[in-house]
Amino acid sequence: MTTPLNKKELKQITPEQAMRYSRHLMLPAMDFRGQEALLASKVLVIGMGGLGCAAAPYLVASGVGAITLVDDDSIDSSNLQRQILYRETDIGLAKVQQAATQLRQLNSEIQIDTLTQRLTAEDLAQLIPQYSLVLDCTDNLSTRNAINAGCVKAKVPLVSGAAIRFEGQVASFSMQGDQACYHCLSQLFGEQQLSCMEAGILSPVVGIVGTMQALEAVKILAKVGQPLFGKLQLFDAMYSQWQQFTLTKDPHCLVCSLL
């Protein structure tokens, strides 16, 4: 299992890194401690569609030390409306490979790995304990629940995002046992009947949700501010309004109550 960040021996920032991340270092809440924690962290991003394309560049630019991108899909012309890491010349190529190429040009110091496959529950159980945090940028309930189960078992924080039509949501889960997990929320609703392909999605909405996921990840990893643990944040793009709800841990949850 990934060693907690506060127990790691963090490497000191080099002069070159101090220049690169100087705008972070100017922030009293972040300082060298927070940046060193980011550089020592390892993030698993599952799904390189609209959300993943928005979140991953900010993680890489912020100095997350290592990131693994997971997606088994290839680039289609309809993706270009919202998946901003891809270009017209990339159509037909694997999403994770092209995303990695773009991200390495943004920050060559960061270790960027890729997995071009759909992860099973067994895959997730083996992978997740190797990471400091997981970003769920997928688009279906069964996969989200499987990711959540892996994070609960490994006690690895999860940042979840979703977007469809003019609506978005983001929530963070500490997986420390005293707060709700994603299943505590998802059991309250069924699988959505329509996908983005069938219902549509306004392009900037995935950008707003994906960058919020990146923000939550950076806060959790660097121990800055107050993450959305125990909260669900909903975005209504039609009126540019946010709403926040408290998530209550279900004492009978089939996932987190069993540990």
N, C-alpha and C positions, 0 to 999 in steps of 0.2 A: 504494500500500500504506500501511496505517496506520503513522504514525511511532512508533517505540518510545517508551514513556512517559518513559524517562530522557533522551530527546532533545527532549521537548516543553518549550515555555515554559509552565510551569504558572502559572495565575492564583492570586494570593493570595486566601485565604479572607476573606470579608467578616465584619464583626462579627456580622451576623445568622446567617451560616453557622456561625460559631464557636459560637454558642449552640445552634443546631440539632444540630450534630454533636459537642457537647461531650463526650459519653460516649466517642466515638472518640478525641478529642484527649487525653483523660486517659490513654490507653494508650501507654506509652513506645514500643512497637514501631510504633504507628500514627502518632501525633502529627500535626502539620500536613502533613508530607511525604506520608504515606500518604493522608490525606483529600484533599489537592490532586490526587494521582494518580487517585483515584477520580472526582473531579469532572471530570477531563480525559478520562476513558475513555468508550468507546462499546461497548456490548454487544449482540450479536445473540442473541435467544432464539427458538429454532425449536421450536415445539410449545407450545400453551397449554392442555394438558390438566392432569392432576393434578400433574405435576412442574413445569411452567411456572407454574402458579398458586401453587405453594409457593415457588418460587425468586424470581420477579419482584418480589414485595413487599419482600423483604429487599434486593434490589439497589437498588430505588428508595429505600427508607428509608435505606440506607447512603450514598446520595449518588453513585451511578454517574451520570455526567453526562448520558448519552444512552442510550436503550434502544430497540431495535426488536423488536416482537412479531410472530411469523409463525405463522399457522395458517389453513387454508382451511375449517375446520369451524364449524358453528353449535352452539348450546347445546341439549342434550337433557336431559330430566328425569333420566336415569340418570347424567349427569355430576355432579349436585349432591351425590352421596354423597362425593365426594373433591376436586372442583375448586372450591376455596373462594372464588374471586373472583366466582362467579356466584350469582344469586338466582333464585327461582322465577319472578319476573316477567321474567327475561331469556331464558326458553326460546324458541328459534327465532331468536334474534339471533346475530350473528357473535361468536365468542369474543374475537377480538383487539380489537374495538371496545368490548365491555363490560369487558374486562380493562383497557384503556387508561383508560376512564372511572373505574374504581375506583382505579387507580394514580395518576392525576392528583390525586385528592382526598387521597391520602397524601402526595404531594410535588409541588407545583405548579412547582417550580424545574426539575425534570428534563424533558429533551426526550424525549417518548414518541411513537414512530412505529409504524405498523402496516402489515402486508402480509397481505391476505386471499387468499392463493394458496398452491398447493403448488409449492415451488421445484424447478426442474430443476437438473441438474448445471451447465448454462450459467449459470443465475441465481446459483447458489452461487459460481461462479468469479468473477462480477462483484461480488457483494455482500460476501463475506467479507473481501477486502483492505481494506475501508473500516472495519473494526472492530478493537477492541483485543483482543476475546475472544468466543468463541462458546459458548453453552450449548445442548447437544443434549438436548432434552426430548421427542424423538419416540418412536414406539412400534414401529418396524419396522426390520429390518436393512439393507434396501437404502437407505433414507433416511439412516441413520446412517453407512453407508459412503460415501455421496455427500458428506455434510457433512465427514467426516474427510478425504476426498480434497481438498476445497476448502481446508480448514485446513492440510493438509500443504503444498500448493502455495503458499499465501500466507504460511506460517510464522506463523499466528495460533493462539494457545493454544485448546484445546478442553476443555470440561468435559462429560463424558458421564454420563447417569444412566438407570437403567431400574428398573422395578418390576412385579412380577406376583405374584399370590397373597399369600404371606407373605414374599416375598423381594425384596431390593433390591440394587442395585450402583451404585457411583460410581467414576469414575476421571478423572484429569486428564492432558492430553497437552501438552507444551511445544512440540512441532513444531519443535524446533531441530536435528533430524537425528541426534543421538546417543542418542535414547531411542525407545521403541516408540511407534507410532501406534495408533489404534483398530483398524485393519485387521490389525495384528500379532496382536491379541486375537481379533477377530471371525472370522478365517479358521479358528480352532480349533473353531468350532461353526457350525451352520446356522441358518436362520431358525426362530424358535420356531413351533411348530405351533399354539399357542393364543394368542389375544389376551386382554386383560383382560375383554372381553365374553364370551369362552368359558370362561376359566379363573378369572375373578374376581380381585379385588384388595382387600386390607384397607385401608380408607381412610387411616389414619395413616401407612402405609408410604410412600405417595407424598410425604407431608409431610416425613418424615424424609429421604428421598433428595433431594427438591427443595431443602430447606434446606441440606443438605450441599453440593449443587451451588453454591448461593449463597455459602456459606462459602468454598469453593474459589476461586470467581471473585473474591471480595473479597481473599483472600490473594494471589492471583496479581497482580491489578491494583495492589494497594497494596504489593506486595513485603513481605508480613508472614508470618512463620512458614515452614513447609515444606509446600508443596502436595503432592498425591498424584501427582506426576510419576513415571512408572515403577511405579505401584502400582495394584492393583485392590482395592477395599474392598467386601466383601459383607456384607449385613445379613440376619439370620435373625430375623424378627419373632416367630416362635413361641417362641423362647427369649431374645429381646432380646440377641443376640450378634453381634458384628462379627468378621470375619476379614479379614486383609490378605495379599495375594499380590504378589510381584514380577513385573512384566511385562518380558519380555525382547524386545529389538528383533530382528525376524526379518531377517537379512541378505539374504534373498531376497523380502521383502515386495513385492508388486506395486505398492504405493503409495509408501511412504517410502524404499525402497531405490533407487528410480529417480532420485532427486534428488541 
